[in-house]
């Protein structure tokens, strides 16, 4: 297989999707079928010229998977194309209770990227973080690998080992890690009363069980004397997106919280239910790059409804309804059929949630023990920052305390809010 040819076909696929989208935008989102087929005709002609004029006879069948995944990634970084055999394996194993290393994934630069590592999971303990790229799984490159298939490869029986190659910013070569699969469960909801009568709540996932726990802990913290709340949604990326609406409803008793909409998916509004609201006390929400799915739906709802300030980093951008669409040959495309929108009309998957007070979070540092780049889980425990600047900023905003003057390298908003510039690339630009 000629890698240059494969790259060319994938690139052509991406450019053709861009042309189709550009045409749709320029025609007011009403591009005619004739225009779309004309663009696809150009695509077909390019492939024909490659086949007839390229320096060697290409095997177009072998690059079909890469071309399809390149096309899908340019439209939806969470989409997957699975051939018939892969889709059968996906259906057989997707609900099986197996071991995992605890990664939430998306496509990035043609490879598999890390949205988040579930707190307490083997991936988290090994220092994997938002923005890392999984270059290989068990020595198989993830370049053009379907996202759903990569997720299947990472799963297996508990106590078995999976080898991954990780690309990180600032490293020229992948770092190899051998991680032991285990049964992954997000930690329980953390809650406590802090100084200044601040009630602190951190759900590490937004699912039905933890939303129920947040409800109970809100009432308990008020009994303990809490007069204001910090809702910490950092690194909360798992659970059902609809549960993000339920989480926001605990703090909002009326109004639109979110809505879903797709090309063939009628708009569905999620309105706050007065009976579900628990507290009207002042609230600040903390987010970071690992905040995704239901957690960012909640953050968007609370911010747009003016119920809370959001402090921290822009969220990842992953909030949609996905389903497999089957093909005649038994293959399938798993893609977003509807997106969740903020009350102000922003597609969360496209834009994420930008905090009203932006502060960069100090990142864990993983030090290699030798020059081989191989990190065993027990040796890769990241050095966690001891100074939680995002929590401190959230409490300052919540209590109305004056912030310190901007330090060199920091920017200050009008009104004195100190902002730390974000030096890390955003996942969905």
Beta strands, then each sheet from edge to edge (+ up, - down):
strand 1: 80-82
strand 2: 103-108
strand 3: 111-117
strand 4: 133-137
strand 5: 140-141
strand 6: 161-167
strand 7: 175-180
strand 8: 190-194
strand 9: 198-202
strand 10: 228-232
strand 11: 256-262
strand 12: 265-271
strand 13: 282-287
strand 14: 309-312
strand 15: 320-326
strand 16: 332-341
strand 17: 357-358
strand 18: 375-376
strand 19: 410-412
strand 20: 418-420
sheet 1: 1+ 16- 11+ 12-
sheet 2: 1+ 16- 15+
sheet 3: 2+ 3- 4+ 5-
sheet 4: 2+ 3- 4+ 6- 7+ 18+
sheet 5: 8+ 9- 10- 13- 14- 17-
sheet 6: 19+ 20-
end
